[in-house]
Every structure is written in C-alpha cells, then in structure tokens.
Amino acid sequence: RSAFAMTEPDVASSDATNMQATVVEDGDDLVLNGRKWWTSNAAHPRCELFIFMGQVPDESLPRHARHSIVLVPKSAPGLNVVRRLRALGFDDAPHGHCEVEFDNVRVPKSNIVLGKGRGFEIAQARLGPGRIHHCMRLIGMAERSLELACARATSRVAFGKPLAEQGVVQQQIAVSRTEIDQARLLTLHTASAIDEVGAKRARKEIAMIKAVAPKMAQAVVDRCQQIHGGMGLCTDTPMAHFFMWARALRLADGPDEVHLASIAKAELKEQAAKTLK
C-alpha cells in the first residue's frame, strides 16, 4: 500500500500553491523537507511507500509547474510518522490518517514521477476520478441510514402512534429519499461524462457531484440520527461514523467552496461562449 502526502498543517491547503514542503536536487539525489498531515494509509501495517508532493524552489517556473511528486520508501531515514489523527473523535485504523515529518529525506532522482514540476498534473489526474468514488460511497451511506431510519420509525411509538405516522418524520424520510436520488442521478451523469469525454473534460461534472454528495449525505444521516434519538449518536448503528465521513469529505479532496468556485468559472465560460455565437 501507499500513503499520499499532500495536505500541510501550516498553510491553507485548499490552495495547493501555498505548499511549503520542498523537493531540492542535490547531485543524483532529491532532498525532501516538510510536514504533512491527513496522510492517508500512513499508519496501515502494509504501507511501504509514501507519495510526497513538494515545491520545487524555482520561481522562473509557472505557478502550477513548481511542484513535483516523489516516491519515498517508508524506511527512508528522516521520514517520521508523528501521530495518528482522529476525525471527529473516530480512529480509522488500520488505514490511518497521520501527521508525517520529512526531515532531509534523501532519495534518488529516479524516484520523481513523470518529471520535475508535473505534480499538479499528476494530482489532478489522481484526485479527479477518485472524487466520484467518494460520492458513490456517500450515497451508499445515506441509503443505509435511510433504511435504518424507516425501520426505526415503523417500530417506535411516541405520543400514541408510530413515528412513521408522525408528519415531521414522514417529511424527513421524503426529503431524504429525494436528495439521495438526486445525488445518485448526478453521480451517474458524471460517471457517464468521464466514460465519454474523459476526466479532464468532465471537470465541471466532477466538481458538481463532489460539492453535492457529501453535503447531501451529511444532511440525510443527520435526519436519520434524529429519528433514532440517542441511539443515533452512539456506535450501536453505523450512522455516527457515516456522519463523520460525510463531514470530512466536505474538506477532503478539496473543500466545497473550491469546487463551487470551479463550477461557477466553468459555467460563466460556457455562457460567454454561447453569447459570442
């Protein structure tokens, strides 16, 4: 397994050009320095390789061509897993998201991926299609939560009648169903666009579903927890864990705000092109 080390604790990582970690050439080697966190799989017992993204200290290069991605063996001297991170109190062992320090880590130049300054290109190629997989899982989490909520509403009685006959609960169930199916259809549309034109040309659709699905899942799971009462807050059901993942994925692989800005720019460009015609 590999661990992807991109996000940093000391800068606003929603703008990846803020990255402070460095990749410096030294003879036949590359010297890596920086501190990363939310590094996926870093604590996994089968993790053997870190994928490190760092800045090339060369201001003559274009802004989005100043970063490289380098493969780093887990055993490399200077690579230290500082701590495991918990998301909203949850430990995601054995996969593990960690804070990791790279202190003068030295690897051969041949460990660079594709070439100097191609980090953004690689990251987008990896993160774009990966986002739709997150969305598929989120839809599954929302669907399972609604299934549990319907069973709970049918079996529980309050104020003289089952929860399923209470108007407010019926509304929560109805809204959840419509939101899940809306997100599912947008996910299918995005998957079709990726198949037909490729991930690069389907960037707007990918951004749309990445902005929609986590927020939908968070809202649906929250309603289903409400229907469960106190049981919805503990680990007797998977919903507390689902809520954590839905909330986390509104930040992971790009925050909502960045995706919405990307959608707006693409839409404005398309509308302007129509006007010119």
N, C-alpha and C positions, 0 to 999 in steps of 0.2 A: 504494500500500500504506500501511497504518497501523501504528503501534507502540503497544502497550498498556503504559502506565507506572503500575504499581500497587505492586509489592513494593519495600520500602525496606531499605537495609543496616543502619540504626542501631536498628531495633526488631524485635521478634518479629512478623513479618508474617503468621504463621498466625492471629493475632488482628488483623483489619484495623482494628479501632477504635484500635489503637496508632499508626496512621498520623500522621506528623509534618508531611508536606507540607501546605501551606495554599493556600486559594483565598480571596482577600480582595477585596472590592468597593472600587473607587476611582473614583467618578464613573460614567462609562459603560463603564469597563473592569473587568477582573478581573486581579489581580496574583498570579502563581503563584510559589511558592518551595518547594524541596525537592530531595532527592536520591533517585533511583530506581535500581534495578538489576534484572537479568534482564528488561529491557525488550525484548520480542520484536519482531523486524523492525527494530530501531533502526539497524542497520548495512546494511540492504538498500538497494541503489542506487536502487530505485524507491520507497522510503519517503518520503512527503511530509507525513504528518500524525501527530501524537502524540496519543494519548487519555490524558489526565492525570487521575488521581484524587487529590483532596486534601481536607483537612479544612476545614470552614467554622468559623471561630473564634467560635462562638455556643453557649455552654453551656446556653442555655434550650431548645435543640432536643433531641429524644430522641436517645439514644446512636447509633442506627442511621440518623439523619436529619441527621447533621452532615458529610456528605461529598458533594462534587459531582464530576461528570465534565465535563471541559472539553476541547474540540478545540483543538489548538495546531499551527500550521504549523511544519514543520521549520526554516524560515528565520527564525523569530521570534528577535529579539535576546534573549540571555540563556539560550537553550536550547543546552546544550553536551553532546555525546557524549564522555564522559570516557575510556572504554576499552571494548574488546570483551572479553567474558568467555568463558572456556573451561570446558566441563563435563567433569570427569574428564580434562582434557587435550585434549579434542576441540574443534576450531573448527567452528562450524556455518554458515560462510559459504555462500551470500551472505546468508542470513536474518539472522543476527547477534543475539545477546542482549548487551545493553550496560548499562553504568552511565551514567546520564544526570543532568545537573545542570540544574535550573530556577532561575535566579537573577534574580528580579524580572522574570519574563516577563510581558509585558502583552498581553492580547487583549481584544476587545470582549465585553461581557456576552452578546451573542447567541451566543457560542461555547459556552455552557453547554448540556449535553444534558438534555432533559426539564425541568430546573428545579433550583433550589437544593435541596441536601440529598437528592437522589434517586440518589446514587452507588451505594449498596448495592443498591438495587432494580435498577439497570442492570447492575451487576457480576454479580449472581446470574443475571439473565436471560441474560447472555452466557456465563458460566462453566459453568452447569449443563448445557445441551445440548452445549457444547464438550467436556465431560469424556468423553462417550460416544464421541466421535470419537477421542480419545486411546486409549481402550480398544480400539476396532476396529483401530487401527494396531498396538497392542501384541500383539494376537492374531496379526496377520499376521507380526510379527517373531518371535514364538515358533514359529509354524508353519514359517516358513522355516528357522529354526535347527534344528528337529527334522528337517526334510527333509535338511539338510546332514549332521546327525549320523548319520542312518540310512545315508546313502551312505558316510560315513567308516567307520562300524562294519562295513559289509559289505566294504569294500576293504582294511582294515588287519588285519594278523595280529600277534598278540602271544602269547607263551607257547604257541606251537604251534597256535593256532586263531584264526579271525577274531574281532574284538572283538564282532561281533554274536552270537557263541555264548557269550560270557562272561556269567555270571549277573548280575554287577553292572551291566553295560552294558544288558542286557535290562531290568533293573529301572528304570534311569534313563530308558530310552525309554518304558516302560509308564507310569510316573508322570507323565512329561511329557505324554503323549497324554491321560491322564485330566484333568490340570489344565487343559490348553488347552481341551478340550471343555466342561468345567465353566464356565470363564470365558466361552466363546462363548455357551453357553445363557443365562447370566445377562445377558450383553450384549443378546442378542435379546429377553429378557424385559423388560429396561429400555427398549429401543427401542420395544417394543410398548406399554409403560405410558406413555411420552411421547406416542405417537400417540393413545392412547385418552383420557388424562386431562390431558395437558399436563405440561410440565417441572416446574411448581411442585408439583403433587400427586404427582409421581413422584420427589420429592427423596430419599426413602429408597433407592429402587432405584438412583438415580444415585450416591449416596454408596457403596452397596454395591459396585457394579462398579468405581468409582474406587479403592476400597480393595483390591479383589481383583486386578484385571487387571495393574497394574504389578508387584505382588509375585509374581504367577504368572509373568509374562514374565521377570523377573529370575532366578527360580529355574530356569526352563526353559533360558534362554540359558546360565546358569552350568553346568548339566549338559552341555549340548551343547558348550560350550567345553572341558569336562573330557574329553569323548570325543575331541575334536580334539587334545588335548595342546597343545604350544607354538603350533601354528598357530591355535588358538582365541583367542590373546592378541594377535595382530597383525592388521593390516588386510588380510590376504590373503582373509579372509572378512568379511562384514558384522557378525559377532557381537559384536566388541568395541564397535562403535558401537551395536548393539542394546542391549547391557548398559548402556551409558551412559544411553541414553534411558529404559530401564526404571527405572533407579535414580533418574534425575532426576524422572521422573513420579510417584515416591512423595512428592515435595515440591511439584512444580508443580501449580497449580490446587488447592491445599490438601493438607497432609500427611496421611498415613494416619491419624494419631491424631485429627485433627479430624473426618474422615469417620466413623471408628468411633464417636466420641462422638455424632455426629449420628444415626447408625443406632440406637445404644442409646437415646437420648432418644425417637426416634420409636417404637421397639418398646415401650418402657415405657408410653408414652402409649396406644398401641393396646391393650396388655394391660390397662391400667387401665380403659379404656372397656369392654372385654369383661366385666370384673369387676362394673362398675356395672350392666350389663344383667342 
